[in-house]
Every structure is written in C-alpha cells, then in structure tokens.
Amino acid sequence: MMEGASEPELIAEVVYEAATDSKKQLRYVAGEDAKALYAQRLEMGAEAFREQFGKQFI
C-alpha cells in the first residue's frame, strides 16, 4: 500500500455511506490523504488543481 494512503476499510465505509445515505451530495472525502488533497483543491480552485495534479502523471 502507498505510504500515507487510507486503509481500504475506511474507503469502503465511505463508499457505502455515499451509496446508501439518500443525499444528493456529489463528493465524499475518505481519509486524511483525500482530505488534504480536497483542501488543496478548494484553496487553488478546481481548474488550477486539475492542471497541477495532471502534471504529476504526464
């Protein structure tokens, strides 16, 4: 598993919640790693975040 990554059980719990809670919520953030990335996205804005994040894989 990647260092600092969330445990699969935590991800499964959040996925289950998202699938069964009847909310119209678009995003569910699971784990501290995802919370940090989501906070960065909110701070930078979606477009700038996508651009920066995409550069990591190109």
C-alpha positions in Angstrom: 0.0 0.0 0.0 1.2 3.5 -0.6 2.7 5.4 2.3 0.1 7.7 3.9 -2.8 6.1 1.9 -6.1 5.4 3.6 -7.0 1.9 4.7 -9.3 0.0 2.3 -11.9 -0.5 5.1 -12.2 3.3 5.6 -12.7 3.8 1.8 -15.3 1.0 1.8 -17.2 2.7 4.7 -17.4 6.0 2.9 -18.4 4.4 -0.4 -21.2 2.5 1.4 -22.3 5.7 3.0 -22.3 7.5 -0.3 -24.4 4.7 -1.9 -27.0 4.5 0.8 -27.5 7.9 2.5 -30.0 9.3 0.1 -28.2 12.6 -0.1 -27.6 14.5 -3.3 -24.0 15.1 -2.2 -21.6 15.0 -5.1 -18.3 14.4 -3.2 -17.4 12.3 -0.3 -13.9 12.6 1.1 -12.4 9.5 2.6 -9.2 9.5 4.6 -6.7 12.1 5.6 -4.8 11.9 2.3 -8.0 12.7 0.4 -8.9 15.5 2.9 -5.5 17.1 2.3 -6.0 16.9 -1.5 -9.5 18.3 -1.3 -8.4 21.2 0.9 -5.8 22.0 -1.7 -8.4 21.9 -4.5 -10.6 24.3 -2.6 -7.8 26.6 -1.9 -6.4 26.6 -5.5 -9.7 26.3 -7.4 -10.7 23.3 -9.4 -9.1 24.2 -12.7 -5.7 25.1 -11.2 -5.8 22.0 -9.1 -6.6 19.8 -12.1 -3.7 21.3 -14.1 -1.2 20.8 -11.3 -2.4 17.3 -10.4 -2.3 16.3 -14.1 1.3 17.3 -14.4 2.2 14.6 -11.9 1.2 11.9 -14.3 2.4 13.3 -17.6 
